[in-house]
């Protein structure tokens, strides 16, 4: 996999967080137990994981930059 720089990771995190917010807003429009609600629940879970992993990678990039 190509090296990812902090700028591209930060941009990806903004996109993921935006999608997460949109999914959370859309989910409340559907009744629990419907396929739409379940689909959004699963997407929200996946987006939270992605957001967390990207944030961790950004912190690692910052740590490496500060070390030298």
Secondary structure, DSSP 8 states (H G I E B T S, - for coil): -----HHHHHHHHHHHHHHHHHHHHHHTTS-TTSHHHHHHHHHHHHHHHHHHHHHHHHHHHHHHHHH-
